[in-house]
């Protein structure tokens, strides 16, 4: 049943939409004068940082703004009909049937107490009144379409029995059950690993073509939008600031915010010393504190007093010569968009010093009851870390890369003393610390090894001021003889992380995500840490804030000569700031080398797939297309032989089924580059670069 047959105009037409939320104190405008059109079969990306109103637009389309939200101006038309004029019954029929939405967190969309098959079958049974038998066949078909293994077993499983990537595919299958005309995707891959993300994005693109579905793709990841969408709308502080085709907006941007956004993301060619990223100055305005005139004015390089801050609504203006390209800027025709960018302040490359940390054949195993719910039965051994060996030097950034479940965080826990090692040793300044749990470590060891966590919200005490939390750390590290001395040092630490001293008296809830992360960094460096383990420290932050926080980490590292262990799955940031890279898969180190070695062939086959999976926001980059089949195996039941052999595309090059029998030895190539792989030298030499930047 094709629902598009009877209609050939735009699927979604949002015109001058304004949405406000009403609190007891005031009206808060969340979206103002917003227009976007989605044509049949078209994918439109909606890009912007958190708080810019992207999700509010999506909820407006779903007519699901809650009791505080109201459309206060403009219209949302679906297939030519105004949604605001539809009855509750008509809306119910359209939602889930004609318009489907996929949310960020797959588990929130699934009923944990109901089998997958039943949840999928409900959709056509409720919306179309089909029989149970027909609904089951359709469920089987879509689960096969979203490339899940063993579809019948999937339909018979509960949500908790599936991995995150599988759950997200089920949610996509559910959205496609009724072959909707419009699919809204709200950050659908944020919670997924990059190789899983690549497969899901590929899937969404293919299914969009197969079903002829139009898409509104909400994301803060410009690379992802480049790979999935035809057109793009950039939002800032509740307004659309630029609209156009992907190529027009990426290659001929006409709004200062779009330009600033691109300068703050690490594209190929960026380098922390010679070409540092340029962070956007200032902070995102709160909805009730927007400036007069242009919302981006206070942070804009081209701001003109008396013109950009006149109290008026700045209209969208067409950019002539391009395909439906518009910008909300008064000066766009006067700006030289091709002028070379003012390069951030160049830094001297620091030479790594002596070895501070050495790991030698570290193993960490866990014993888990085979029947985890009731205990008893046999115990299984989970090999979380398998013979990890590496060195890290003073002033060096070593990146540890891999997907969830590869053992990155386990190794960080052992280093921090939250767990003890099963075998092997960890030497900190030639002292063994692998068997000393944190409660038995002396103050110096604790202050020497500190951690910056992924989510700044979870690591601060909500009922204690920022200053008090930093002073508490100083007290524990035995720094300062009096309260006054500690207060002085605390204020210096706030200066170090570039936060105003007045923030000492603020509560965590009064800070933005980026500011909270800075407090976390100040606390980690409070005791003069030798080693800082940064566990995905910027993945929860917006793009423009990421640039400022990574820059800050680099600057402190230069001054303090700290060793930084940077745990991440974002290879763009890793390429930008690390000196050496260690790639992990299922507890094993599969590749280790300096950044240039790891980012150029020959690669370990897993590294090659990781590089191919990372979305890059640059139209001049060509990538070899490698999508990994299957999910990461369970650490409780790893495959025999090479841990990566179940997903490796080079396996056929190794004779005699060696990959399935033996764990490969670690081989050292030129320049100390290590790879754990059975491939012969001549096969490795045949590898070609995954990422190519087209010549200008």
C-alpha positions in Angstrom: 0.0 0.0 0.0 1.7 3.2 -1.1 0.4 6.2 0.7 2.2 8.6 -1.6 0.1 7.7 -4.6 -2.6 10.2 -4.0 -0.4 13.1 -3.2 2.5 14.7 -5.1 3.4 17.9 -3.3 5.9 18.3 -0.4 5.5 15.6 2.3 6.2 18.1 5.1 6.0 21.9 4.9 6.8 23.9 8.0 6.2 27.6 7.5 7.3 30.4 9.9 6.7 28.1 12.9 7.1 29.5 16.4 6.8 27.3 19.5 6.9 28.5 23.1 6.9 26.8 26.5 4.9 28.5 29.2 6.2 28.4 32.8 4.7 30.2 35.9 7.2 33.1 35.4 7.3 33.7 31.6 6.8 32.5 28.1 10.0 30.9 26.8 10.3 31.0 23.0 12.0 27.7 21.9 11.6 28.0 18.2 11.0 31.2 16.2 10.2 31.8 12.5 11.3 28.3 11.5 10.6 27.0 7.9 11.7 23.8 6.2 10.3 21.7 3.4 10.7 17.9 2.9 9.9 16.7 -0.6 8.9 13.1 -1.5 11.8 10.7 -1.1 14.1 13.5 0.2 16.3 13.3 3.4 16.7 16.7 5.1 19.2 17.1 7.9 18.5 19.3 10.9 21.8 20.3 12.5 22.6 22.3 15.6 23.9 22.2 19.1 21.8 21.1 22.1 19.3 23.6 23.1 18.9 25.0 19.6 15.3 23.7 19.2 15.8 20.7 16.9 13.9 18.2 19.0 11.2 20.8 19.7 10.6 21.0 15.9 10.3 17.2 15.8 7.8 17.2 18.7 5.9 19.9 17.0 5.5 17.7 13.9 4.3 14.9 16.1 2.0 17.3 17.9 3.4 16.1 21.2 4.6 19.3 23.0 3.2 18.3 26.4 0.9 20.6 28.4 3.4 23.5 28.6 4.3 23.7 24.9 2.2 25.5 22.3 2.6 26.5 18.7 2.2 30.3 18.8 2.7 31.1 15.1 3.1 29.5 11.7 1.9 26.2 10.3 3.0 22.6 10.0 1.5 20.9 7.0 1.7 17.2 6.3 0.8 16.3 2.7 -0.8 19.7 2.3 -3.0 19.4 5.5 -2.5 21.5 8.5 -1.8 19.3 11.5 -3.3 21.8 13.9 -6.7 21.5 12.3 -6.9 17.7 12.6 -9.0 15.9 15.2 -7.3 13.8 17.9 -8.5 10.7 16.0 -7.0 11.8 12.7 -3.7 12.6 14.5 -3.7 9.2 16.2 -4.1 7.6 12.8 -1.3 9.6 11.2 1.2 9.1 14.1 3.0 5.8 13.8 1.2 5.0 10.6 2.1 7.9 8.2 4.7 9.7 10.4 7.0 7.5 12.4 9.7 8.7 14.8 12.9 7.0 15.9 14.4 8.3 19.2 17.9 8.5 20.5 17.7 5.8 23.2 16.3 2.6 21.7 15.5 1.0 25.1 13.1 3.9 25.9 11.0 2.9 22.9 10.6 -0.8 23.7 8.5 -2.5 26.3 10.9 -4.5 28.4 8.1 -7.0 29.4 7.0 -7.9 25.9 8.6 -10.0 23.2 9.9 -8.2 20.2 7.6 -10.0 17.8 4.5 -8.9 19.7 5.6 -5.3 19.8 6.2 -5.2 16.1 2.9 -7.0 15.2 0.9 -4.5 17.3 1.6 -1.7 14.7 -0.2 -3.1 11.7 -2.9 -4.8 13.8 -3.8 -1.5 15.5 -3.4 0.8 12.5 -4.6 -1.4 9.7 -6.6 -4.1 11.4 -4.7 -6.9 9.8 -4.8 -10.5 11.1 -2.2 -11.9 13.5 -0.8 -14.1 10.7 -0.3 -11.3 8.3 1.2 -9.1 11.0 3.7 -11.9 11.9 4.8 -12.2 8.2 5.3 -8.5 8.0 7.3 -8.4 11.2 9.5 -11.2 9.8 10.0 -9.2 6.6 11.1 -6.0 8.3 13.4 -7.7 10.8 15.0 -9.4 7.7 15.1 -5.9 6.0 17.0 -4.4 9.0 19.6 -7.1 8.6 19.2 -8.9 11.9 20.6 -12.4 12.1 18.1 -15.3 12.7 14.9 -13.2 12.5 12.6 -15.8 14.0 14.8 -16.0 17.2 14.8 -12.1 17.3 11.0 -12.0 17.2 10.9 -14.5 20.1 13.4 -12.5 22.3 12.9 -9.8 24.9 14.5 -6.4 24.4 17.1 -6.9 27.1 18.5 -10.0 25.3 19.6 -7.8 22.4 22.7 -5.5 22.1 22.2 -1.7 21.7 22.7 -1.9 17.9 20.2 -4.7 17.6 17.6 -2.8 19.7 18.0 0.3 17.5 17.4 -1.9 14.4 14.2 -3.2 16.0 13.1 0.3 16.7 13.8 1.2 13.0 11.9 -2.0 12.0 9.0 -0.9 14.2 8.9 2.6 12.5 8.9 0.9 9.1 6.2 -1.6 9.9 3.5 0.6 8.4 5.6 1.9 5.6 5.3 5.6 6.7 5.6 8.5 4.3 7.8 10.5 6.8 10.4 9.2 9.2 11.8 11.5 11.8 15.1 10.4 13.3 16.2 12.2 16.5 19.9 11.5 17.0 19.3 7.8 16.3 22.9 6.7 16.6 24.3 8.7 19.5 24.2 5.7 21.9 25.9 3.4 19.4 29.4 2.4 18.6 30.9 3.8 15.4 30.9 0.6 13.3 27.3 -0.1 14.4 26.4 3.5 13.6 27.9 3.1 10.1 25.8 0.0 9.6 22.6 1.6 10.9 23.1 4.7 8.8 23.7 2.6 5.7 20.5 0.7 6.6 18.4 3.8 7.0 19.6 5.1 3.6 18.8 1.8 1.8 15.4 1.4 3.5 14.5 5.1 2.6 15.1 4.3 -1.0 13.3 0.9 -0.8 10.2 2.3 0.8 10.3 5.7 -0.8 10.2 7.3 2.7 11.1 10.9 3.2 13.3 11.7 6.2 13.9 14.4 8.7 17.3 13.6 10.3 18.1 15.4 13.5 21.8 15.4 14.5 24.6 17.4 15.8 27.1 15.3 13.8 27.8 17.1 10.5 29.7 14.1 9.1 26.6 11.9 9.6 24.3 14.4 7.9 26.7 14.6 4.9 26.5 10.8 4.5 22.7 10.5 4.9 21.0 13.7 3.7 20.3 15.6 0.4 19.6 18.9 2.1 20.5 20.6 5.3 19.1 23.2 7.7 21.4 24.6 10.3 19.8 25.9 13.6 21.1 28.2 16.2 19.2 29.4 19.3 15.7 28.6 18.1 16.1 29.8 14.5 17.1 28.4 11.2 20.2 30.3 10.2 21.1 28.5 6.9 19.3 26.2 4.5 20.4 24.6 1.3 21.7 21.5 -0.5 24.4 19.6 1.3 27.1 20.7 -1.2 26.0 24.3 -1.1 26.1 24.6 2.7 29.3 22.5 3.1 31.3 24.1 0.3 29.8 27.6 0.0 28.5 28.3 3.5 27.0 31.8 3.9 26.4 32.1 7.6 29.1 32.9 10.3 27.7 30.3 12.6 28.0 27.5 10.0 31.5 28.6 9.3 32.4 28.7 13.1 30.9 25.2 13.5 33.2 23.8 10.8 36.3 25.5 12.2 35.7 23.8 15.6 35.5 20.2 14.3 38.7 18.2 13.7 38.7 17.5 9.9 41.7 15.8 8.2 44.5 18.3 8.2 43.8 19.8 11.6 46.8 19.5 14.0 46.9 20.4 17.6 50.3 22.2 17.2 50.4 23.7 13.7 46.6 24.0 12.9 44.7 24.1 16.2 40.9 24.1 16.1 39.2 27.5 16.6 36.6 27.3 19.4 33.5 29.6 19.1 34.0 32.3 21.8 31.3 32.9 24.5 28.4 30.7 25.4 25.1 29.7 23.8 22.4 32.2 25.0 19.6 30.9 27.2 16.1 31.3 25.6 15.1 34.2 27.8 18.5 36.0 27.5 18.7 36.2 23.7 20.4 39.4 22.5 18.6 42.0 20.3 18.9 41.5 16.6 21.1 38.6 15.5 21.1 35.8 18.1 24.7 34.8 17.0 25.9 38.5 17.2 27.8 38.4 20.5 29.9 35.4 19.3 30.3 36.4 15.6 33.6 37.4 14.0 31.8 39.8 11.6 29.6 41.6 14.2 28.9 45.2 13.5 27.5 47.4 16.3 24.4 49.4 15.5 23.6 47.1 12.6 23.6 43.5 13.7 22.1 44.4 17.2 19.2 46.5 16.0 16.0 45.2 17.7 14.4 43.6 14.6 13.7 40.2 13.2 16.5 39.3 10.7 14.9 37.6 7.7 16.2 34.6 5.7 17.7 35.9 2.4 18.2 33.9 -0.7 21.8 33.2 -1.9 21.6 33.6 -5.7 23.0 31.0 -8.0 22.5 28.1 -5.6 19.7 25.6 -5.1 17.1 27.0 -2.6 20.0 28.3 -0.5 19.1 30.9 2.2 20.9 32.5 5.1 19.8 34.6 8.1 22.7 37.2 8.0 22.6 40.9 7.1 26.2 40.9 6.0 26.6 37.7 4.0 27.2 39.5 0.7 30.0 41.6 2.3 31.9 38.8 3.9 34.9 37.2 2.1 34.0 33.6 2.6 37.1 32.3 1.0 39.5 34.3 3.1 42.1 32.1 4.8 41.1 31.3 8.4 42.9 33.0 11.2 44.8 30.1 12.4 44.6 29.5 16.2 47.8 30.2 18.1 50.5 27.8 16.9 52.3 25.7 19.6 55.7 24.1 19.8 55.4 20.3 19.6 56.5 19.0 23.0 58.9 16.2 23.1 57.8 13.2 25.2 59.9 12.7 28.3 60.8 9.7 30.4 58.5 6.7 30.7 55.9 7.4 33.5 53.7 4.3 33.1 54.5 0.8 31.9 52.1 -2.0 31.5 53.5 -5.5 31.1 51.2 -8.4 30.0 48.3 -7.1 32.1 45.4 -9.5 32.3 42.1 -8.8 34.0 39.6 -11.7 34.2 36.2 -11.8 35.9 34.5 -14.9 37.1 30.8 -14.8 36.4 28.1 -17.4 37.4 26.8 -19.1 34.3 23.3 -18.5 35.7 23.7 -14.9 36.6 20.2 -14.5 38.1 20.3 -17.2 40.7 24.0 -17.9 41.0 25.1 -21.5 41.2 26.0 -23.7 38.2 29.4 -23.4 36.5 31.3 -20.2 36.5 32.4 -18.6 33.3 35.6 -16.5 32.9 35.2 -13.2 31.2 38.6 -12.1 29.8 38.2 -8.3 29.9 41.9 -7.6 29.3 44.2 -10.0 27.6 48.0 -9.4 27.8 48.1 -5.6 27.6 51.6 -4.2 27.1 52.5 -0.6 26.4 54.5 2.4 27.7 53.4 6.0 28.2 55.8 8.9 28.6 55.7 12.3 30.2 53.9 15.0 28.1 52.5 12.3 25.7 48.9 11.7 24.7 48.2 8.1 24.1 44.7 7.4 22.7 43.0 4.1 23.5 40.4 3.4 20.8 37.8 0.7 20.5 34.1 -0.1 20.7 32.2 -0.7 23.9 33.0 -4.0 25.4 36.6 -3.9 24.2 38.1 -3.5 27.7 39.1 0.2 27.6 37.2 1.1 30.8 38.3 -2.1 32.6 41.9 -1.3 32.0 41.2 2.3 33.3 39.7 0.8 36.5 42.7 -1.4 37.1 45.0 1.6 36.6 42.9 3.7 39.0 42.9 1.0 41.6 39.2 0.4 41.4 40.0 -3.2 40.4 43.1 -5.2 40.9 44.9 -7.1 38.1 44.6 -10.8 37.5 48.1 -11.1 36.1 50.9 -9.0 34.8 52.2 -5.6 36.2 51.6 -1.9 36.1 54.6 0.3 36.9 54.0 3.9 37.8 57.5 5.6 38.0 58.9 2.1 38.4 56.6 1.2 41.4 54.2 -1.7 41.1 50.6 -0.6 41.6 48.6 -3.4 39.9 47.7 -5.1 43.2 47.0 -2.1 45.3 43.3 -1.2 45.5 42.5 2.5 45.8 41.7 2.4 49.5 45.3 1.2 50.2 47.1 3.6 47.9 49.0 6.4 49.5 47.9 10.0 48.8 50.7 10.6 46.3 49.7 7.6 44.1 46.0 8.7 44.2 46.8 12.3 43.2 49.3 11.0 40.5 46.6 9.0 38.6 43.4 11.0 38.1 40.4 10.6 35.8 38.1 12.8 33.8 34.8 11.0 33.1 32.5 10.9 30.2 29.5 12.5 31.8 30.3 15.6 33.8 26.7 15.5 35.3 27.3 12.3 37.2 30.7 13.2 38.8 29.8 16.4 40.7 28.0 16.6 44.0 24.8 18.4 43.3 24.5 19.9 46.8 28.0 21.4 47.0 29.4 24.5 45.4 32.0 24.2 42.6 34.7 25.8 44.8 34.0 23.5 47.7 34.3 20.4 45.5 37.7 21.5 44.2 38.9 22.4 47.7 37.7 19.0 49.0 40.0 17.4 46.4 42.9 19.6 47.5 42.2 18.6 51.1 42.3 14.8 50.2 45.5 15.3 48.3 47.1 17.1 51.3 47.6 20.4 49.4 47.7 23.6 51.4 48.1 24.0 55.1 45.0 26.1 55.7 41.6 26.8 54.3 42.8 30.1 52.9 45.7 28.5 51.0 43.4 25.9 49.6 40.9 28.6 48.5 43.8 30.5 46.7 44.8 27.3 44.9 41.2 26.6 44.0 40.8 30.0 42.4 44.1 29.4 40.4 42.6 26.1 39.2 39.5 27.9 38.0 41.8 30.3 36.1 43.6 27.2 34.7 40.4 25.8 33.2 39.3 29.3 32.0 36.2 29.6 34.3 35.4 32.9 35.9 36.4 33.0 39.6 32.8 33.9 40.5 31.9 30.3 39.5 33.4 29.1 42.8 30.1 30.0 44.6 27.8 28.4 42.0 26.1 25.1 42.2 26.6 22.4 39.5 23.0 22.9 38.2 23.8 26.5 37.3 26.6 25.3 34.9 26.4 24.1 31.3 27.7 20.7 30.3 31.0 22.2 29.0 31.5 24.2 32.2 30.8 21.2 34.4 33.4 19.2 32.4 35.9 22.0 33.1 35.3 21.7 36.8 35.9 17.9 36.4 39.3 18.7 34.7 40.2 21.3 37.4 39.6 18.6 40.1 41.6 16.0 38.2 44.6 18.4 38.0 44.2 19.6 41.6 46.9 17.3 43.0 49.4 17.9 40.2 48.4 14.6 38.5 51.2 12.8 36.5 48.7 10.7 34.5 45.2 11.7 33.6 42.8 9.1 32.2 40.3 11.0 30.1 37.4 8.6 29.4 35.4 9.9 26.4 35.7 13.4 28.0 34.0 15.3 25.2 31.5 12.9 23.7 28.7 14.3 25.8 29.5 17.9 24.8 28.5 20.0 21.8 30.9 20.4 18.9 31.9 24.0 19.6 32.4 23.1 23.3 34.4 20.0 22.4 37.0 22.2 20.6 37.4 24.4 23.7 37.6 21.5 26.1 40.2 19.5 24.0 42.2 22.7 23.6 42.1 23.2 27.3 43.3 19.7 28.0 46.2 20.1 25.6 47.2 23.5 27.1 47.2 22.1 30.7 49.1 19.1 29.5 51.8 21.3 27.9 52.2 23.4 31.1 52.0 20.5 33.6 53.9 17.9 31.5 51.1 15.4 32.2 50.7 12.1 30.5 47.2 11.9 29.0 45.5 8.5 28.3 42.6 9.5 26.1 39.9 6.9 25.8 37.7 7.5 22.8 35.8 5.9 19.9 35.9 9.2 17.9 38.8 8.8 15.6 38.6 12.4 14.3 39.5 13.7 17.7 42.0 11.0 18.3 43.8 11.9 15.0 43.8 15.5 16.0 45.2 15.3 19.5 47.0 12.0 20.1 50.7 11.3 19.7 50.3 7.5 19.8 47.2 5.3 19.3 46.4 1.9 20.8 43.5 0.0 19.2 41.6 -2.6 21.3 39.2 -5.3 20.3 37.6 -7.7 22.8 40.3 -7.3 25.4 43.3 -7.5 23.0 45.5 -4.7 21.8 45.3 -5.3 18.0 47.4 -2.3 16.9 49.8 0.1 18.5 51.8 2.9 16.9 52.2 6.6 16.5 49.3 8.4 15.0 50.6 8.7 11.5 51.4 4.9 11.5 47.9 4.0 12.7 46.1 6.3 10.2 48.0 5.1 7.1 48.1 1.6 5.7 49.0 -1.1 6.5 46.3 -1.4 9.1 45.0 -4.1 11.3 41.7 -5.1 9.5 39.7 -3.8 12.5 41.4 -0.4 12.5 40.7 -0.2 8.7 37.0 -0.8 9.4 37.0 1.8 12.2 38.5 4.4 10.0 35.9 3.7 7.3 33.1 4.0 9.8 33.9 7.5 11.1 31.7 10.1 9.4 33.8 13.1 8.2 32.2 16.5 7.5 34.2 17.2 4.4 32.9 16.9 0.8 36.5 16.5 -0.5 37.1 13.3 1.4 36.6 10.0 -0.2 36.3 6.9 2.0 36.6 3.3 1.2 33.3 1.8 2.1 33.6 -1.1 4.7 30.6 -2.1 6.7 31.3 -4.7 9.4 28.8 -7.6 9.4 27.5 -8.9 12.7 27.8 -7.6 16.2 30.8 -7.6 18.5 31.1 -11.1 20.0 30.4 -11.4 23.8 33.4 -11.3 26.1 31.8 -14.3 27.9 32.0 -16.4 24.8 34.8 -15.0 22.5 35.4 -16.7 19.2 38.4 -19.1 18.9 41.6 -17.9 17.4 41.8 -14.3 16.4 39.2 -12.3 18.3 38.3 -10.3 15.1 38.0 -13.3 12.7 34.2 -13.5 12.8 33.9 -10.0 11.1 37.2 -9.8 9.1 37.1 -9.2 5.4 40.7 -10.3 4.9 40.3 -13.7 6.5 40.3 -15.6 3.2 43.9 -14.3 2.6 45.2 -16.4 5.4 45.7 -20.1 4.4 44.8 -23.2 6.5 42.1 -21.6 8.7 44.8 -20.2 10.9 42.6 -17.2 12.0 40.0 -19.6 13.5 42.6 -21.7 15.3 45.4 -19.5 16.8 45.5 -16.1 18.5 47.9 -14.1 16.2 51.3 -13.1 17.5 52.2 -9.4 17.9 54.3 -8.3 14.9 56.5 -5.3 14.9 56.6 -3.4 11.6 58.8 -0.4 10.6 59.3 2.3 13.3 57.9 0.1 16.2 54.4 -0.1 14.7 52.7 -3.2 16.2 49.9 -5.3 14.7 48.4 -8.5 16.1 47.4 -10.2 12.9 48.1 -13.4 10.8 48.2 -11.5 7.4 51.5 -11.9 5.6 53.7 -8.9 4.7 52.8 -8.9 1.0 49.0 -8.8 1.9 49.6 -5.9 4.3 51.5 -4.0 1.6 48.5 -4.3 -0.7 46.3 -2.3 1.7 45.2 1.1 0.3 44.3 4.2 2.3 40.7 4.2 3.6 40.5 8.0 3.8 41.6 10.0 0.7 41.4 13.8 0.5 40.7 14.8 -3.1 43.3 17.2 -4.5 42.2 20.9 -4.4 
